[in-house]
Amino acid sequence: MNNAYAGAVPIRPEVEYELPPLPAQAGEAPLPWHERLWQHASLRKLAILALLAGIWELAARYTDNDLLLPSASQTAVAFVQGIAGGELPARAGQSLRVLAQGYAAGVLLAFVLTTLAVSTRFGRDLLSTLTAMFNPLPAIALLPLALLWFGLGEGSLVFVLIHSVLWALALNMYAGFLGVSDTLRMAGRNYGLSGLRYVLQILVPAALPAILAGLRIGWAFAWRTLIAAELVFGASSGKGGLGWYIFQNRNELYTDRVFAGLAAVVIIGLLVENLVFDTVERFTVRRWGMQR
């Protein structure tokens, strides 16, 4: 019966159709050279900086008052002279040395507080209470107390730096720890991890995007707090940082040097953001697919 049915079905002849070629995909054709260059984020940022410098130069020429607004070219000359004379590198090195001390101490205290918060109920209440009290308080507002307690020196700067870093980083770190999935938590418990080992091997890697965001925010807070504090008193035994360099030249009406000091502050901030934090993120959370 199957054979009779098969014989009744007509057999269609094989036919080959020649299909038109597919249209070229956008990614297959090479991009023009200017579009390939524009794909690099560093070049786009340099273009933005060049545009801002051009606007600054035009505004200075329109104002035509070197005391009020020196041009970008005058500032560049003052910046090069400051570097060649060694004053700007010395001031920047002084500021960065103090910043490293306060930043490291703030990161360490934030880690201790957050570890205590994820381990005990008392730690959670302590962190919640302290951040509600001190996070809204500007770090520079504590400078008069720091001067009374630690005197006119680096101790006062380190104190206000710790305050500026501690609370922002602790909040970000704790929020990252809370966002760790229950699956990872149970995996860590099944392996017998607890206490500091549980935090370092389970919570910290899983919450690394939030921790890096907190480190970036803490760095920005610390850097601007340090410059502001140095503008207030800045010098210890005649040796101050970039903030004191800006303040001193403002008193002497060297406005081009004031702008050169501000440019040094901005350049250091850009270098730390792009060479340190972006590099760390690229080789960790972006490489692991934890961040786009």
C-alpha positions as CSV (number, residue, x, y, z in Angstrom):
1,M,0.0,0.0,0.0
2,N,2.8,2.4,0.8
3,N,4.5,1.6,-2.5
4,A,1.2,2.4,-4.4
5,Y,0.8,5.6,-2.5
6,A,4.4,6.6,-3.2
7,G,3.9,5.9,-6.9
8,A,0.9,8.2,-7.0
9,V,2.9,11.1,-5.6
10,P,4.6,13.1,-8.4
11,I,8.3,13.5,-8.0
12,R,9.4,17.1,-8.3
13,P,12.5,17.7,-10.3
14,E,15.4,19.3,-8.6
15,V,15.9,22.9,-9.5
16,E,18.8,25.2,-8.6
17,Y,18.1,28.9,-8.2
18,E,20.9,31.4,-8.3
19,L,20.4,33.8,-5.5
20,P,21.6,37.4,-5.7
21,P,24.6,38.3,-3.5
22,L,23.8,39.5,0.0
23,P,24.3,43.2,0.6
24,A,27.6,44.1,2.3
25,Q,27.4,44.4,6.0
26,A,28.4,47.6,7.6
27,G,31.2,46.0,9.6
28,E,32.8,44.3,6.6
29,A,33.7,47.4,4.7
30,P,36.6,49.3,6.1
31,L,35.7,52.5,7.8
32,P,37.3,55.7,6.6
33,W,40.5,56.8,8.5
34,H,38.8,59.6,10.4
35,E,36.0,57.4,11.6
36,R,38.6,54.8,12.8
37,L,40.4,57.5,14.7
38,W,37.1,58.7,16.2
39,Q,36.5,55.3,17.7
40,H,39.3,55.9,20.2
41,A,37.9,57.5,23.4
42,S,41.2,59.1,24.2
43,L,41.2,61.0,20.9
44,R,37.6,62.1,21.5
45,K,38.6,63.4,24.9
46,L,41.6,65.3,23.5
47,A,39.3,66.9,20.9
48,I,37.0,68.1,23.7
49,L,39.9,69.5,25.6
50,A,41.2,71.3,22.5
51,L,37.7,72.7,21.9
52,L,37.6,74.0,25.4
53,A,41.0,75.5,25.1
54,G,40.0,77.3,21.9
55,I,36.9,78.8,23.6
56,W,39.1,79.8,26.5
57,E,41.6,81.5,24.2
58,L,38.8,83.4,22.4
59,A,37.2,84.5,25.7
60,A,40.5,85.8,27.0
61,R,41.2,87.8,23.8
62,Y,37.7,89.2,23.9
63,T,38.2,90.2,27.6
64,D,41.7,91.6,26.9
65,N,42.6,91.7,30.6
66,D,45.5,89.5,31.6
67,L,44.9,90.1,35.3
68,L,41.3,89.0,35.1
69,L,41.6,86.1,32.6
70,P,44.9,85.1,31.1
71,S,44.7,83.3,27.8
72,A,45.3,79.6,27.3
73,S,48.6,80.3,25.7
74,Q,49.8,82.4,28.6
75,T,48.7,79.7,31.0
76,A,50.6,77.1,29.0
77,V,53.7,79.2,29.1
78,A,53.4,79.6,32.9
79,F,52.7,75.9,33.3
80,V,55.8,75.0,31.3
81,Q,57.9,77.4,33.2
82,G,56.6,76.1,36.5
83,I,57.5,72.5,35.5
84,A,60.9,73.6,34.1
85,G,61.7,75.5,37.4
86,G,60.7,72.5,39.4
87,E,58.1,74.3,41.6
88,L,55.0,72.7,40.1
89,P,56.3,69.1,40.3
90,A,57.4,69.7,43.9
91,R,54.0,71.2,44.9
92,A,52.1,68.4,43.1
93,G,54.3,65.8,44.8
94,Q,53.6,67.3,48.2
95,S,49.9,67.2,47.6
96,L,49.9,63.6,46.2
97,R,51.9,62.4,49.1
98,V,49.5,63.8,51.7
99,L,46.6,62.5,49.5
100,A,47.9,59.0,49.4
101,Q,48.1,58.9,53.2
102,G,44.6,60.1,53.8
103,Y,43.1,58.1,50.9
104,A,44.7,54.9,52.1
105,A,43.6,55.4,55.7
106,G,40.0,56.2,54.5
107,V,39.8,53.1,52.3
108,L,41.1,50.9,55.2
109,L,38.5,52.3,57.7
110,A,35.7,52.0,55.1
111,F,36.6,48.3,54.6
112,V,36.6,47.7,58.3
113,L,33.3,49.4,58.9
114,T,31.6,47.6,56.0
115,T,33.0,44.2,57.0
116,L,31.6,44.8,60.4
117,A,28.3,45.9,58.9
118,V,27.8,42.7,56.8
119,S,28.9,40.5,59.7
120,T,26.9,41.7,62.7
121,R,23.6,43.5,63.4
122,F,25.5,46.0,65.6
123,G,27.8,46.8,62.7
124,R,24.9,47.5,60.4
125,D,23.4,49.9,62.9
126,L,26.7,51.5,63.5
127,L,27.4,52.1,59.8
128,S,23.9,53.4,59.2
129,T,24.1,55.8,62.2
130,L,27.6,57.1,61.4
131,T,26.9,57.7,57.7
132,A,23.6,59.5,58.5
133,M,25.5,61.8,60.8
134,F,28.8,62.5,59.0
135,N,28.2,61.9,55.3
136,P,26.2,65.2,54.8
137,L,28.9,67.1,56.8
138,P,31.4,68.8,54.4
139,A,35.0,67.7,55.1
140,I,36.3,71.3,54.9
141,A,33.9,72.2,57.8
142,L,36.0,70.0,60.1
143,L,39.2,71.8,59.3
144,P,39.0,74.2,62.3
145,L,38.7,71.3,64.6
146,A,41.5,69.5,62.8
147,L,43.7,72.5,63.3
148,L,42.9,72.5,67.0
149,W,43.6,68.8,67.4
150,F,46.5,68.2,65.1
151,G,48.0,71.6,64.5
152,L,49.1,73.4,61.4
153,G,50.5,70.5,59.4
154,E,49.9,67.3,57.5
155,G,47.9,65.7,60.3
156,S,45.0,68.1,59.8
157,L,45.0,67.5,56.1
158,V,45.0,63.7,56.6
159,F,42.1,64.0,59.0
160,V,39.8,65.9,56.6
161,L,40.9,63.5,53.8
162,I,39.8,60.5,55.8
163,H,36.4,62.1,56.4
164,S,36.0,62.9,52.7
165,V,36.8,59.3,51.6
166,L,35.3,57.2,54.3
167,W,31.6,57.7,54.1
168,A,31.1,57.7,50.4
169,L,33.2,54.6,50.0
170,A,31.6,52.8,52.9
171,L,28.1,53.4,51.5
172,N,29.0,52.2,48.0
173,M,30.8,49.2,49.3
174,Y,27.9,48.2,51.6
175,A,25.4,48.7,48.8
176,G,27.5,46.4,46.6
177,F,27.7,43.8,49.3
178,L,23.9,43.9,49.7
179,G,23.5,43.3,45.9
180,V,25.5,40.0,45.9
181,S,23.2,37.2,44.8
182,D,22.0,34.5,47.3
183,T,23.5,31.9,45.1
184,L,27.0,33.2,45.6
185,R,26.4,33.7,49.3
186,M,25.2,30.1,49.7
187,A,28.2,28.8,47.7
188,G,30.6,30.6,50.0
189,R,28.8,29.2,53.1
190,N,28.9,25.7,51.6
191,Y,32.7,26.0,51.2
192,G,32.9,26.9,54.9
193,L,33.9,30.5,54.4
194,S,33.1,32.9,57.1
195,G,34.3,36.2,58.5
196,L,37.1,38.0,56.7
197,R,37.6,35.1,54.2
198,Y,33.9,35.2,53.2
199,V,34.2,38.9,52.6
200,L,37.4,38.8,50.6
201,Q,36.6,35.7,48.5
202,I,32.9,36.1,47.9
203,L,31.6,39.6,48.6
204,V,34.5,41.7,47.3
205,P,34.8,40.1,43.9
206,A,31.0,40.1,43.4
207,A,30.6,43.7,44.5
208,L,33.7,45.0,42.7
209,P,31.8,47.4,40.3
210,A,30.2,49.2,43.3
211,I,33.6,49.2,45.2
212,L,35.4,50.7,42.2
213,A,32.7,53.3,41.8
214,G,33.1,54.2,45.5
215,L,36.9,54.4,45.1
216,R,36.5,56.8,42.2
217,I,34.0,59.0,44.1
218,G,36.2,58.9,47.2
219,W,39.3,59.9,45.1
220,A,37.4,62.9,43.6
221,F,36.2,64.0,47.1
222,A,39.6,63.6,48.6
223,W,41.4,65.5,45.8
224,R,39.1,68.5,45.9
225,T,39.0,68.6,49.7
226,L,42.8,68.6,49.8
227,I,43.1,71.5,47.4
228,A,40.5,73.4,49.3
229,A,42.2,72.7,52.6
230,E,45.5,73.8,51.3
231,L,43.9,77.0,50.0
232,V,42.9,77.7,53.6
233,F,46.2,77.2,55.3
234,G,48.2,74.8,53.2
235,A,51.8,75.4,54.3
236,S,53.7,73.5,57.0
237,S,57.2,74.9,57.6
238,G,56.9,76.8,54.3
239,K,56.1,73.7,52.3
240,G,52.6,73.5,50.8
241,G,51.0,71.7,47.9
242,L,49.2,72.8,44.8
243,G,46.5,74.6,46.8
244,W,49.1,76.7,48.5
245,Y,50.8,77.4,45.2
246,I,47.5,78.7,43.8
247,F,46.8,80.8,46.9
248,Q,50.3,82.3,47.0
249,N,50.3,83.4,43.4
250,R,46.8,84.8,43.8
251,N,48.1,87.1,46.6
252,E,51.0,88.2,44.3
253,L,48.6,88.7,41.4
254,Y,50.3,86.2,39.1
255,T,47.0,85.1,37.5
256,D,48.7,83.1,34.8
257,R,50.4,81.0,37.5
258,V,47.1,80.6,39.3
259,F,45.6,79.2,36.2
260,A,48.7,77.0,35.7
261,G,48.1,75.6,39.2
262,L,44.5,74.9,38.4
263,A,45.5,73.3,35.2
264,A,47.9,71.0,37.1
265,V,45.0,70.0,39.4
266,V,42.8,69.2,36.4
267,I,45.6,67.3,34.6
268,I,46.3,65.1,37.6
269,G,42.6,64.4,38.0
270,L,42.3,63.4,34.3
271,L,45.4,61.2,34.6
272,V,44.2,59.3,37.6
273,E,40.7,58.8,36.2
274,N,41.9,57.6,32.8
275,L,45.2,55.8,33.6
276,V,44.3,54.3,37.0
277,F,40.6,53.7,37.4
278,D,39.7,53.1,33.7
279,T,42.6,50.7,33.4
280,V,41.5,48.8,36.5
281,E,37.9,48.6,35.3
282,R,39.0,47.5,31.9
283,F,41.1,44.6,33.2
284,T,38.6,43.5,35.9
285,V,34.8,44.2,35.8
286,R,34.6,44.9,32.0
287,R,36.7,42.0,31.1
288,W,34.6,39.7,33.3
289,G,31.4,41.0,31.8
290,M,30.2,42.6,35.0
291,Q,30.0,46.1,33.5
292,R,29.3,47.4,30.0
